Amino acid sequence: MKPQGKAIYLDADLAVRSFFQDPDWMFKMGLGGVVNAGCLVLTMMNPFVFLPVTLALIALVCGYLLRCLRLKVLSGKSKLPDWGEWLDLFMSGLTWLAVQFGLWLITISVATVSLMFALAASTQQSWAYVPIAVAGVLVTVATCLAVQFLSSFLMVNFAVEEKLSAGFAVLEVVRRACARPSVFCQAWLLSTGLQAAAVVIPALTIVGIFLTPSTLFASQLISAALLAQAWGPEERKTPG
């Protein structure tokens, strides 16, 4: 009989402490902030001309976050990974962006179908226009939240398994989430709120706006630690 795994709970304090206990956290966070700032500047200059470069920079950030997730799943107390092996970061990040695009196509498809129904009802001047429009908005929002939730933990699975199919293993995420729903919801809500605060709060001041790329990256790293904790120690795999 398989021994029962240790109870899992979310330790937000550990996620924050492990971030600041890394002696090189300022350098690692600053470098990620510079990459984020580069994406922002290029997008503001000309989003179409600089799109390939912007995607390459985003892929580097995603690759680093995947590396961080991999280490945090192995040990919640592990330090931040080093920046290096840039091609590996780029390729893993680019692969995850492709997975993300496929996942968000679901939301786009639902929004498109909802809009088509609403337009058809409005053209026919049907009394059902308002209910259909409201229902379409609610379904689209619900789909968006569901995809965002799944995407967060699919990223953990993708980081651990290091194969493309892991990025679409929705049933695996659902299985784990059903086993400990409160922990998964807490991790997702905390990570989402943390990243939103990392953008909104600095933007309230003129000086803080320039710190937003770094604060956003720091929030992503702490969020990675939270999501890795929710993924569960009894499921952790030793590196092969």
Secondary structure, DSSP 4 states (H G I P E B T S, - for coil): -PPPPPP----HHHHHHHHHTSTTHHHHHHHHHHHHHHHHHHHHH-TTTTHHHHHHHHHHHHHHHHHHHHHHHH-TTPPPPPS--HHHHHHHHHHHHHHHHHHHHHHHHHHHHHHHHHHHHHHTT-TTHHHHHHHHHHHHHHHHHHHHHHHHHHHHHHHHH-SGGGGG-HHHHHHHHHHSHHHHHHHHHHHHHHHHHHHHHHHTSHHHHTTHHHHHHHHHHHHHHHHHHHH-GGG-----
